[in-house]
Amino acid sequence: MANAKECDRCGELYKEKSLVPSYIVEHKNLINYFYDLCPKCYSSFTQWLNKYKQKEEDNAG
C-alpha cells in the first residue's frame, strides 16, 4: 500500500484518496496540526461540523 494512511482519530489504515482531505486545526495558542481522517471519521466529523454550524446560524438569527 504505497498511499496508505493511518487515521489520527481511530487508527484505521486506509488508502489515501483526494476526496478525504487532511484537516488543519488552528488554535490561537498552539501550532497548527494536520489530522488525517479515514472516510468513516471524515463523514462523522463533517456531520458534527454541519450540526455545529447550523446551531451557530440558528443562534445568530
C-alpha positions in Angstrom: 0.0 0.0 0.0 2.1 2.9 -1.3 -0.5 5.5 -0.5 -1.7 4.2 2.9 -2.5 6.5 5.8 -3.4 5.9 9.4 -6.5 7.7 10.7 -5.5 10.1 13.6 -8.8 9.6 15.2 -9.5 5.8 15.2 -6.1 4.4 14.0 -7.6 2.5 11.0 -5.3 2.1 7.9 -6.9 3.4 4.7 -5.9 4.2 1.2 -5.4 7.9 0.7 -8.0 9.5 -1.6 -8.2 13.0 -2.8 -11.8 13.3 -1.6 -10.7 12.8 2.0 -8.6 15.7 2.9 -6.4 16.3 5.9 -7.8 18.8 8.4 -5.9 21.7 9.8 -6.9 22.5 13.4 -5.9 26.0 14.5 -5.8 27.4 18.0 -4.5 30.8 18.9 -2.0 29.4 21.5 -1.0 26.3 19.6 0.9 25.4 16.4 -1.4 24.3 13.5 -1.8 20.5 13.5 -2.9 18.4 10.5 -5.2 15.5 11.1 -5.6 12.6 8.6 -9.1 11.1 8.8 -10.3 7.8 7.3 -13.6 8.0 5.3 -15.7 6.9 8.3 -14.2 9.5 10.6 -14.3 12.2 7.9 -18.0 11.6 7.5 -18.6 11.7 11.2 -16.6 14.9 11.6 -18.4 16.7 8.7 -21.8 15.7 10.2 -20.8 17.1 13.6 -19.4 20.2 12.0 -22.6 20.8 10.0 -24.7 20.4 13.2 -22.5 22.9 15.0 -22.6 25.3 12.0 -26.4 25.1 11.9 -26.6 25.7 15.7 -24.5 28.8 15.3 -26.6 30.1 12.4 -29.8 29.5 14.5 -28.4 31.4 17.4 -27.3 34.3 15.2 -30.8 34.9 13.7 
